[in-house]
Amino acid sequence: MSREFLNPPPEASRTFALSELMVRPRWRKTGASRLLHHSLLADRDEDLTALCVDVTHPKVQALHKSWSYREVGEQQPFADSPLFAVMLAELPLPD
């Protein structure tokens, strides 16, 4: 999902793709999403984690950037799908 956007590709080869982590509205802005996200990735064996964020959601992109992700490209998987920012972070994530 993300390696094709990097030139040269990273030597780290194993990537965990994160998809559809959502937090109910009453739990937003409480730190719950960071706790869930970081707990999910804490014991992963992979070198990298990748996710896609709809480009019309800049606050979500900014949130992931604050968690050490960087945007490496954009992708529109299907003609009728939104345009996504492809984001990548190295594991383990900093605390």
N, C-alpha and C positions, 0 to 999 in steps of 0.2 A: 504494500500500500504506500509506503513512504520512500523506499530505497530508490525508486526511479526518479525522484526529484532531487537527489543528491549527487553531485559530481565533484570529486569522486565519491562513490558510496562509502559509508563508514565500514571500518574493519569489523566492527561488532555486527554479527549476522542474525542473531535471534531477536525477533520483534514480537511483542504482545500487542495485538490490536484491541483497543478499548472501544466499545460501542454502546451507546444508549444508556449512559448513567444519568439518571434523572432524580431530582429531589422534589418531594411534594412542596407546594407553596408555603405551607406553615413552617417547614424546616429550612427554608432558604434564608441566607444571611445569618445562620447560626453556627457555621463551621461544620455542619453535618456533611456537606458535599465533599469538603476537603478530607474529613475523617474517613468517609467511605472510600474515596478515591485512593488515598494514600494507604489505607488498610488493604485494599485489593491488590495494590502493587508492591507492598512491603516485602513479601517473600517470593517474588517472581524470580525465576532463573534466567529470564531473557535479558538481553543487553539494552534494549530500547523499548519504548512504548509509543504507539501512534494512535491518533484519533482524528476525526474530521468534525469540523464545526461549520454550520451554515454561516456564510459570510455576512448574512443580514443580522447576525447576533454578535456584534462587536464586544458586548460585555462578557459574553461567554468566552470569546477568544482571549480577552484580557485576563479573565480568571485563570485560564489554562496557562497563559504566559507567566502569571504570578506563581504557578506551580512548576516552573522550569521548562515548559514546552516552548518550542519555537516553530513559527510557520515556515514550512519548507516548499510549499506550492499550493496550487488549487486544483480541484478535480470536480468534474460533473459526470458522475457515473452513468447517467442515462440522459437522454435528450429532454425528458420532462422532470428531471430532478433538480433540486437547488444546486447552486455552486457552493462547494465546501472548501474551507481552508484546511489543508492537510498539516497537522501539527505533530511534532516529534519531541520526545524527551529521553534522556539517558537514564538508565536504571543503575543503581537505586536512586530514587529521588532524594534531594536534600531535605532535611527536617524543617 
